[in-house]
Amino acid sequence: MPELLKAPVTPAQQARDALLGALVGLARATTNEPKTDDTDEVLNAGLRLAAQPDAPEERLQRMLAIVQTEKHRVAPGCATCAMPCGNTNDYDFVRLWAAPESIRTLKLQMLSAAFALAQKRPQGQAQAAVYQLLFTLAEDWDEELLTPGVQLCLIHISEPTSFLSSSFSVFSWKKKICAISLSSSALKKNI
């Protein structure tokens, strides 16, 4: 796992966490709103920059502004919503650094996979996998729910593009099953 994936100490590391949190917010914004023609490139460029261990704070801050602008283009009503739902909020990486080690490790593996995919300038299902990985970072899932996603994201990095469609379908299916499982658990608690 890259050395840069550790709790921030320097201003540049804090800027990297803010950028990554905004990228998660952008990815989550696309679940209910259509992407613009620029969204994929902004997302991937942000990930490529965040993956550079020596990225200067100024560049990280400029990219953060670009990502936030793009998020407002994707979901323009969210910035002024009178009753915000939080679905497009930037992810606070303090949550990641404070998570139990097993969860933190799995999520850092997912983030590393997103970095690797962004380096390849993904398209189609591979690009969709980047969005899924970032979306999942903000979820409060346990190891059982995160592990299949980590395993499948590693497949996306290593397998030829012709196999991406089937593995992404499995990941999407497992995510739906997890969502159904979480919903039924919540219902049982309320009954």
Rosetta constraint file for C-alpha pairs under 8 A:
AtomPair CA 1 CA 5 HARMONIC 7.29 0.50
AtomPair CA 1 CA 108 HARMONIC 7.66 0.50
AtomPair CA 1 CA 109 HARMONIC 7.08 0.50
AtomPair CA 1 CA 112 HARMONIC 6.76 0.50
AtomPair CA 2 CA 112 HARMONIC 7.40 0.50
AtomPair CA 3 CA 53 HARMONIC 7.65 0.50
AtomPair CA 4 CA 13 HARMONIC 7.85 0.50
AtomPair CA 4 CA 51 HARMONIC 7.57 0.50
AtomPair CA 4 CA 53 HARMONIC 5.57 0.50
AtomPair CA 5 CA 108 HARMONIC 7.05 0.50
AtomPair CA 6 CA 97 HARMONIC 7.65 0.50
AtomPair CA 7 CA 13 HARMONIC 7.96 0.50
AtomPair CA 7 CA 97 HARMONIC 5.92 0.50
AtomPair CA 8 CA 13 HARMONIC 4.77 0.50
AtomPair CA 8 CA 14 HARMONIC 5.24 0.50
AtomPair CA 8 CA 17 HARMONIC 7.34 0.50
AtomPair CA 9 CA 13 HARMONIC 6.23 0.50
AtomPair CA 9 CA 14 HARMONIC 6.87 0.50
AtomPair CA 10 CA 14 HARMONIC 6.30 0.50
AtomPair CA 11 CA 15 HARMONIC 6.12 0.50
AtomPair CA 11 CA 57 HARMONIC 6.69 0.50
AtomPair CA 12 CA 16 HARMONIC 6.16 0.50
AtomPair CA 12 CA 55 HARMONIC 7.44 0.50
AtomPair CA 12 CA 56 HARMONIC 6.18 0.50
AtomPair CA 12 CA 57 HARMONIC 4.28 0.50
AtomPair CA 12 CA 60 HARMONIC 7.44 0.50
AtomPair CA 13 CA 17 HARMONIC 6.33 0.50
AtomPair CA 13 CA 57 HARMONIC 7.75 0.50
AtomPair CA 14 CA 18 HARMONIC 6.27 0.50
AtomPair CA 15 CA 19 HARMONIC 6.10 0.50
AtomPair CA 15 CA 57 HARMONIC 6.09 0.50
AtomPair CA 15 CA 60 HARMONIC 5.95 0.50
AtomPair CA 15 CA 61 HARMONIC 6.26 0.50
AtomPair CA 16 CA 20 HARMONIC 6.11 0.50
AtomPair CA 16 CA 50 HARMONIC 5.81 0.50
AtomPair CA 16 CA 57 HARMONIC 7.74 0.50
AtomPair CA 16 CA 60 HARMONIC 6.17 0.50
AtomPair CA 17 CA 21 HARMONIC 6.02 0.50
AtomPair CA 17 CA 92 HARMONIC 7.92 0.50
AtomPair CA 17 CA 93 HARMONIC 6.06 0.50
AtomPair CA 18 CA 22 HARMONIC 6.21 0.50
AtomPair CA 18 CA 64 HARMONIC 7.25 0.50
AtomPair CA 18 CA 92 HARMONIC 7.52 0.50
AtomPair CA 18 CA 93 HARMONIC 7.57 0.50
AtomPair CA 19 CA 23 HARMONIC 6.22 0.50
AtomPair CA 19 CA 46 HARMONIC 7.31 0.50
AtomPair CA 19 CA 50 HARMONIC 7.32 0.50
AtomPair CA 19 CA 60 HARMONIC 6.67 0.50
AtomPair CA 19 CA 61 HARMONIC 7.39 0.50
AtomPair CA 19 CA 63 HARMONIC 7.16 0.50
AtomPair CA 19 CA 64 HARMONIC 4.95 0.50
AtomPair CA 19 CA 67 HARMONIC 7.77 0.50
AtomPair CA 20 CA 24 HARMONIC 6.33 0.50
AtomPair CA 20 CA 46 HARMONIC 7.74 0.50
AtomPair CA 20 CA 47 HARMONIC 7.39 0.50
AtomPair CA 20 CA 50 HARMONIC 7.06 0.50
AtomPair CA 20 CA 91 HARMONIC 7.74 0.50
AtomPair CA 20 CA 93 HARMONIC 7.99 0.50
AtomPair CA 21 CA 25 HARMONIC 6.37 0.50
AtomPair CA 21 CA 90 HARMONIC 4.87 0.50
AtomPair CA 21 CA 91 HARMONIC 4.18 0.50
AtomPair CA 21 CA 92 HARMONIC 5.81 0.50
AtomPair CA 21 CA 93 HARMONIC 6.38 0.50
AtomPair CA 22 CA 26 HARMONIC 6.15 0.50
AtomPair CA 22 CA 64 HARMONIC 6.83 0.50
AtomPair CA 22 CA 67 HARMONIC 6.55 0.50
AtomPair CA 22 CA 68 HARMONIC 6.58 0.50
AtomPair CA 22 CA 89 HARMONIC 7.80 0.50
AtomPair CA 22 CA 90 HARMONIC 4.62 0.50
AtomPair CA 22 CA 91 HARMONIC 6.55 0.50
AtomPair CA 23 CA 27 HARMONIC 6.14 0.50
AtomPair CA 23 CA 43 HARMONIC 6.30 0.50
AtomPair CA 23 CA 46 HARMONIC 7.16 0.50
AtomPair CA 23 CA 47 HARMONIC 7.78 0.50
AtomPair CA 23 CA 67 HARMONIC 6.63 0.50
AtomPair CA 23 CA 90 HARMONIC 7.34 0.50
AtomPair CA 23 CA 134 HARMONIC 7.37 0.50
AtomPair CA 24 CA 28 HARMONIC 6.14 0.50
AtomPair CA 24 CA 90 HARMONIC 6.14 0.50
AtomPair CA 24 CA 91 HARMONIC 5.97 0.50
AtomPair CA 24 CA 134 HARMONIC 5.05 0.50
AtomPair CA 24 CA 135 HARMONIC 5.95 0.50
AtomPair CA 24 CA 137 HARMONIC 7.36 0.50
AtomPair CA 24 CA 138 HARMONIC 7.27 0.50
AtomPair CA 25 CA 29 HARMONIC 6.09 0.50
AtomPair CA 25 CA 71 HARMONIC 7.43 0.50
AtomPair CA 25 CA 87 HARMONIC 7.78 0.50
AtomPair CA 25 CA 88 HARMONIC 4.86 0.50
AtomPair CA 25 CA 89 HARMONIC 5.15 0.50
AtomPair CA 25 CA 90 HARMONIC 4.23 0.50
AtomPair CA 25 CA 91 HARMONIC 6.22 0.50
AtomPair CA 25 CA 135 HARMONIC 7.89 0.50
AtomPair CA 26 CA 30 HARMONIC 6.67 0.50
AtomPair CA 26 CA 43 HARMONIC 7.63 0.50
AtomPair CA 26 CA 67 HARMONIC 7.10 0.50
AtomPair CA 26 CA 68 HARMONIC 7.57 0.50
AtomPair CA 26 CA 70 HARMONIC 7.50 0.50
AtomPair CA 26 CA 71 HARMONIC 5.04 0.50
AtomPair CA 26 CA 88 HARMONIC 6.75 0.50
AtomPair CA 26 CA 90 HARMONIC 7.63 0.50
AtomPair CA 27 CA 31 HARMONIC 7.28 0.50
AtomPair CA 27 CA 43 HARMONIC 7.78 0.50
AtomPair CA 27 CA 131 HARMONIC 5.28 0.50
AtomPair CA 27 CA 132 HARMONIC 7.81 0.50
AtomPair CA 27 CA 134 HARMONIC 6.28 0.50
AtomPair CA 27 CA 135 HARMONIC 5.96 0.50
AtomPair CA 28 CA 32 HARMONIC 7.99 0.50
AtomPair CA 28 CA 87 HARMONIC 6.53 0.50
AtomPair CA 28 CA 88 HARMONIC 5.43 0.50
AtomPair CA 28 CA 131 HARMONIC 7.67 0.50
AtomPair CA 28 CA 134 HARMONIC 7.72 0.50
AtomPair CA 28 CA 135 HARMONIC 5.43 0.50
AtomPair CA 29 CA 33 HARMONIC 6.25 0.50
AtomPair CA 29 CA 71 HARMONIC 6.77 0.50
AtomPair CA 29 CA 74 HARMONIC 6.82 0.50
AtomPair CA 29 CA 75 HARMONIC 6.28 0.50
AtomPair CA 29 CA 87 HARMONIC 6.96 0.50
AtomPair CA 29 CA 88 HARMONIC 4.83 0.50
AtomPair CA 30 CA 34 HARMONIC 5.80 0.50
AtomPair CA 30 CA 35 HARMONIC 5.86 0.50
AtomPair CA 30 CA 74 HARMONIC 6.93 0.50
AtomPair CA 30 CA 75 HARMONIC 7.89 0.50
AtomPair CA 33 CA 74 HARMONIC 6.24 0.50
AtomPair CA 33 CA 75 HARMONIC 6.16 0.50
AtomPair CA 34 CA 74 HARMONIC 6.45 0.50
AtomPair CA 35 CA 39 HARMONIC 5.72 0.50
AtomPair CA 35 CA 40 HARMONIC 7.86 0.50
AtomPair CA 35 CA 74 HARMONIC 5.74 0.50
AtomPair CA 36 CA 73 HARMONIC 7.46 0.50
AtomPair CA 36 CA 74 HARMONIC 6.36 0.50
AtomPair CA 38 CA 42 HARMONIC 6.10 0.50
AtomPair CA 38 CA 70 HARMONIC 7.82 0.50
AtomPair CA 39 CA 43 HARMONIC 6.06 0.50
AtomPair CA 39 CA 70 HARMONIC 6.65 0.50
AtomPair CA 39 CA 74 HARMONIC 7.97 0.50
AtomPair CA 40 CA 44 HARMONIC 6.09 0.50
AtomPair CA 40 CA 127 HARMONIC 7.57 0.50
AtomPair CA 41 CA 45 HARMONIC 5.84 0.50
AtomPair CA 42 CA 46 HARMONIC 6.05 0.50
AtomPair CA 42 CA 66 HARMONIC 7.45 0.50
AtomPair CA 42 CA 67 HARMONIC 6.46 0.50
AtomPair CA 42 CA 70 HARMONIC 7.48 0.50
AtomPair CA 43 CA 47 HARMONIC 6.33 0.50
AtomPair CA 43 CA 67 HARMONIC 7.25 0.50
AtomPair CA 44 CA 48 HARMONIC 6.08 0.50
AtomPair CA 44 CA 118 HARMONIC 4.93 0.50
AtomPair CA 44 CA 119 HARMONIC 7.57 0.50
AtomPair CA 44 CA 121 HARMONIC 6.98 0.50
AtomPair CA 45 CA 49 HARMONIC 6.15 0.50
AtomPair CA 45 CA 118 HARMONIC 7.50 0.50
AtomPair CA 46 CA 50 HARMONIC 6.07 0.50
AtomPair CA 46 CA 63 HARMONIC 6.31 0.50
AtomPair CA 46 CA 64 HARMONIC 7.81 0.50
AtomPair CA 46 CA 67 HARMONIC 7.43 0.50
AtomPair CA 47 CA 51 HARMONIC 6.07 0.50
AtomPair CA 47 CA 114 HARMONIC 7.42 0.50
AtomPair CA 47 CA 115 HARMONIC 5.70 0.50
AtomPair CA 47 CA 118 HARMONIC 6.29 0.50
AtomPair CA 48 CA 52 HARMONIC 6.81 0.50
AtomPair CA 48 CA 115 HARMONIC 6.32 0.50
AtomPair CA 48 CA 118 HARMONIC 6.20 0.50
AtomPair CA 48 CA 119 HARMONIC 6.10 0.50
AtomPair CA 49 CA 55 HARMONIC 6.69 0.50
AtomPair CA 49 CA 60 HARMONIC 7.24 0.50
AtomPair CA 50 CA 55 HARMONIC 7.15 0.50
AtomPair CA 50 CA 60 HARMONIC 7.28 0.50
AtomPair CA 51 CA 115 HARMONIC 6.14 0.50
AtomPair CA 55 CA 59 HARMONIC 6.82 0.50
AtomPair CA 55 CA 60 HARMONIC 6.85 0.50
AtomPair CA 56 CA 60 HARMONIC 6.43 0.50
AtomPair CA 57 CA 61 HARMONIC 6.07 0.50
AtomPair CA 58 CA 62 HARMONIC 6.21 0.50
AtomPair CA 59 CA 63 HARMONIC 6.15 0.50
AtomPair CA 60 CA 64 HARMONIC 6.10 0.50
AtomPair CA 61 CA 65 HARMONIC 6.40 0.50
AtomPair CA 62 CA 66 HARMONIC 6.42 0.50
AtomPair CA 63 CA 67 HARMONIC 6.13 0.50
AtomPair CA 64 CA 68 HARMONIC 6.14 0.50
AtomPair CA 65 CA 69 HARMONIC 6.11 0.50
AtomPair CA 66 CA 70 HARMONIC 6.18 0.50
AtomPair CA 67 CA 71 HARMONIC 6.13 0.50
AtomPair CA 68 CA 72 HARMONIC 6.31 0.50
AtomPair CA 69 CA 73 HARMONIC 6.33 0.50
AtomPair CA 70 CA 74 HARMONIC 6.23 0.50
AtomPair CA 71 CA 75 HARMONIC 6.04 0.50
AtomPair CA 71 CA 76 HARMONIC 7.63 0.50
AtomPair CA 72 CA 76 HARMONIC 4.60 0.50
AtomPair CA 72 CA 77 HARMONIC 7.74 0.50
AtomPair CA 72 CA 78 HARMONIC 7.39 0.50
AtomPair CA 72 CA 79 HARMONIC 6.89 0.50
AtomPair CA 75 CA 79 HARMONIC 7.91 0.50
AtomPair CA 76 CA 80 HARMONIC 7.93 0.50
AtomPair CA 77 CA 81 HARMONIC 5.82 0.50
AtomPair CA 78 CA 84 HARMONIC 6.82 0.50
AtomPair CA 78 CA 88 HARMONIC 7.45 0.50
AtomPair CA 91 CA 138 HARMONIC 6.04 0.50
AtomPair CA 92 CA 96 HARMONIC 7.64 0.50
AtomPair CA 93 CA 97 HARMONIC 6.38 0.50
AtomPair CA 94 CA 98 HARMONIC 6.04 0.50
AtomPair CA 95 CA 99 HARMONIC 6.04 0.50
AtomPair CA 96 CA 104 HARMONIC 5.90 0.50
AtomPair CA 96 CA 107 HARMONIC 7.77 0.50
AtomPair CA 97 CA 104 HARMONIC 6.78 0.50
AtomPair CA 99 CA 103 HARMONIC 6.23 0.50
AtomPair CA 99 CA 104 HARMONIC 5.63 0.50
AtomPair CA 100 CA 104 HARMONIC 6.08 0.50
AtomPair CA 101 CA 105 HARMONIC 5.93 0.50
AtomPair CA 102 CA 106 HARMONIC 6.39 0.50
AtomPair CA 102 CA 143 HARMONIC 7.13 0.50
AtomPair CA 103 CA 107 HARMONIC 6.17 0.50
AtomPair CA 103 CA 142 HARMONIC 6.80 0.50
AtomPair CA 103 CA 143 HARMONIC 6.09 0.50
AtomPair CA 103 CA 146 HARMONIC 7.91 0.50
AtomPair CA 104 CA 108 HARMONIC 6.01 0.50
AtomPair CA 105 CA 109 HARMONIC 6.20 0.50
AtomPair CA 106 CA 110 HARMONIC 6.38 0.50
AtomPair CA 106 CA 143 HARMONIC 7.63 0.50
AtomPair CA 106 CA 146 HARMONIC 6.87 0.50
AtomPair CA 106 CA 147 HARMONIC 6.98 0.50
AtomPair CA 106 CA 150 HARMONIC 6.65 0.50
AtomPair CA 107 CA 111 HARMONIC 6.20 0.50
AtomPair CA 107 CA 137 HARMONIC 6.09 0.50
AtomPair CA 107 CA 146 HARMONIC 7.78 0.50
AtomPair CA 107 CA 150 HARMONIC 7.90 0.50
AtomPair CA 108 CA 112 HARMONIC 6.07 0.50
AtomPair CA 109 CA 113 HARMONIC 6.18 0.50
AtomPair CA 109 CA 150 HARMONIC 6.76 0.50
AtomPair CA 110 CA 114 HARMONIC 6.27 0.50
AtomPair CA 110 CA 133 HARMONIC 6.02 0.50
AtomPair CA 110 CA 134 HARMONIC 7.93 0.50
AtomPair CA 110 CA 137 HARMONIC 7.72 0.50
AtomPair CA 110 CA 149 HARMONIC 7.91 0.50
AtomPair CA 110 CA 150 HARMONIC 5.75 0.50
AtomPair CA 110 CA 153 HARMONIC 6.89 0.50
AtomPair CA 111 CA 115 HARMONIC 6.26 0.50
AtomPair CA 111 CA 133 HARMONIC 7.05 0.50
AtomPair CA 111 CA 134 HARMONIC 7.22 0.50
AtomPair CA 111 CA 137 HARMONIC 7.85 0.50
AtomPair CA 112 CA 116 HARMONIC 6.24 0.50
AtomPair CA 113 CA 117 HARMONIC 6.13 0.50
AtomPair CA 113 CA 153 HARMONIC 6.30 0.50
AtomPair CA 113 CA 154 HARMONIC 6.51 0.50
AtomPair CA 113 CA 157 HARMONIC 6.82 0.50
AtomPair CA 114 CA 118 HARMONIC 6.05 0.50
AtomPair CA 114 CA 130 HARMONIC 5.33 0.50
AtomPair CA 114 CA 133 HARMONIC 6.48 0.50
AtomPair CA 114 CA 134 HARMONIC 7.39 0.50
AtomPair CA 115 CA 119 HARMONIC 6.35 0.50
AtomPair CA 116 CA 120 HARMONIC 6.85 0.50
AtomPair CA 116 CA 157 HARMONIC 6.84 0.50
AtomPair CA 117 CA 121 HARMONIC 6.87 0.50
AtomPair CA 117 CA 122 HARMONIC 6.24 0.50
AtomPair CA 117 CA 126 HARMONIC 7.21 0.50
AtomPair CA 117 CA 127 HARMONIC 7.74 0.50
AtomPair CA 117 CA 130 HARMONIC 6.86 0.50
AtomPair CA 117 CA 156 HARMONIC 7.78 0.50
AtomPair CA 117 CA 157 HARMONIC 6.29 0.50
AtomPair CA 118 CA 122 HARMONIC 6.21 0.50
AtomPair CA 118 CA 130 HARMONIC 7.43 0.50
AtomPair CA 122 CA 126 HARMONIC 5.39 0.50
AtomPair CA 122 CA 127 HARMONIC 4.91 0.50
AtomPair CA 123 CA 127 HARMONIC 4.81 0.50
AtomPair CA 123 CA 128 HARMONIC 7.77 0.50
AtomPair CA 124 CA 128 HARMONIC 6.36 0.50
AtomPair CA 125 CA 129 HARMONIC 6.13 0.50
AtomPair CA 125 CA 164 HARMONIC 6.25 0.50
AtomPair CA 125 CA 165 HARMONIC 5.82 0.50
AtomPair CA 125 CA 168 HARMONIC 6.54 0.50
AtomPair CA 126 CA 130 HARMONIC 6.62 0.50
AtomPair CA 126 CA 156 HARMONIC 6.69 0.50
AtomPair CA 126 CA 161 HARMONIC 7.81 0.50
AtomPair CA 126 CA 164 HARMONIC 6.52 0.50
AtomPair CA 126 CA 168 HARMONIC 7.87 0.50
AtomPair CA 127 CA 131 HARMONIC 6.71 0.50
AtomPair CA 128 CA 132 HARMONIC 6.28 0.50
AtomPair CA 129 CA 133 HARMONIC 6.07 0.50
AtomPair CA 129 CA 153 HARMONIC 7.21 0.50
AtomPair CA 129 CA 156 HARMONIC 7.73 0.50
AtomPair CA 129 CA 168 HARMONIC 6.78 0.50
AtomPair CA 130 CA 134 HARMONIC 6.31 0.50
AtomPair CA 131 CA 135 HARMONIC 5.98 0.50
AtomPair CA 132 CA 136 HARMONIC 6.06 0.50
AtomPair CA 133 CA 137 HARMONIC 6.51 0.50
AtomPair CA 133 CA 149 HARMONIC 7.84 0.50
AtomPair CA 133 CA 153 HARMONIC 7.61 0.50
AtomPair CA 134 CA 138 HARMONIC 7.42 0.50
AtomPair CA 135 CA 139 HARMONIC 7.29 0.50
AtomPair CA 141 CA 145 HARMONIC 5.82 0.50
AtomPair CA 141 CA 146 HARMONIC 6.29 0.50
AtomPair CA 142 CA 146 HARMONIC 6.24 0.50
AtomPair CA 143 CA 147 HARMONIC 5.74 0.50
AtomPair CA 144 CA 148 HARMONIC 7.58 0.50
AtomPair CA 145 CA 149 HARMONIC 7.50 0.50
AtomPair CA 145 CA 178 HARMONIC 6.61 0.50
AtomPair CA 146 CA 150 HARMONIC 6.34 0.50
AtomPair CA 147 CA 151 HARMONIC 6.20 0.50
AtomPair CA 148 CA 152 HARMONIC 6.13 0.50
AtomPair CA 148 CA 171 HARMONIC 7.45 0.50
AtomPair CA 148 CA 174 HARMONIC 7.64 0.50
AtomPair CA 149 CA 153 HARMONIC 6.04 0.50
AtomPair CA 149 CA 171 HARMONIC 6.26 0.50
AtomPair CA 150 CA 154 HARMONIC 6.31 0.50
AtomPair CA 151 CA 155 HARMONIC 6.61 0.50
AtomPair CA 152 CA 156 HARMONIC 6.51 0.50
AtomPair CA 152 CA 167 HARMONIC 6.56 0.50
AtomPair CA 152 CA 168 HARMONIC 7.51 0.50
AtomPair CA 152 CA 171 HARMONIC 6.43 0.50
AtomPair CA 153 CA 157 HARMONIC 6.62 0.50
AtomPair CA 154 CA 158 HARMONIC 6.41 0.50
AtomPair CA 155 CA 159 HARMONIC 5.61 0.50
AtomPair CA 155 CA 164 HARMONIC 7.98 0.50
AtomPair CA 155 CA 167 HARMONIC 7.37 0.50
AtomPair CA 156 CA 160 HARMONIC 7.97 0.50
AtomPair CA 156 CA 161 HARMONIC 7.97 0.50
AtomPair CA 156 CA 164 HARMONIC 6.03 0.50
AtomPair CA 156 CA 167 HARMONIC 7.44 0.50
AtomPair CA 156 CA 168 HARMONIC 7.93 0.50
AtomPair CA 159 CA 163 HARMONIC 6.49 0.50
AtomPair CA 159 CA 164 HARMONIC 7.11 0.50
AtomPair CA 160 CA 164 HARMONIC 6.99 0.50
AtomPair CA 161 CA 165 HARMONIC 7.81 0.50
AtomPair CA 163 CA 167 HARMONIC 6.60 0.50
AtomPair CA 164 CA 168 HARMONIC 5.91 0.50
AtomPair CA 165 CA 169 HARMONIC 6.15 0.50
AtomPair CA 166 CA 170 HARMONIC 6.38 0.50
AtomPair CA 167 CA 171 HARMONIC 6.28 0.50
AtomPair CA 168 CA 172 HARMONIC 6.06 0.50
AtomPair CA 169 CA 173 HARMONIC 6.01 0.50
AtomPair CA 170 CA 174 HARMONIC 6.10 0.50
AtomPair CA 171 CA 175 HARMONIC 6.09 0.50
AtomPair CA 172 CA 176 HARMONIC 6.22 0.50
AtomPair CA 173 CA 177 HARMONIC 6.22 0.50
AtomPair CA 174 CA 178 HARMONIC 6.04 0.50
AtomPair CA 175 CA 179 HARMONIC 6.14 0.50
AtomPair CA 176 CA 180 HARMONIC 6.12 0.50
AtomPair CA 177 CA 181 HARMONIC 5.98 0.50
AtomPair CA 178 CA 182 HARMONIC 6.00 0.50
AtomPair CA 179 CA 183 HARMONIC 6.06 0.50
AtomPair CA 180 CA 184 HARMONIC 6.12 0.50
AtomPair CA 181 CA 185 HARMONIC 6.14 0.50
AtomPair CA 182 CA 186 HARMONIC 6.23 0.50
AtomPair CA 183 CA 187 HARMONIC 6.22 0.50
AtomPair CA 184 CA 188 HARMONIC 6.18 0.50
AtomPair CA 185 CA 189 HARMONIC 6.38 0.50
AtomPair CA 186 CA 190 HARMONIC 6.39 0.50
AtomPair CA 187 CA 191 HARMONIC 6.25 0.50
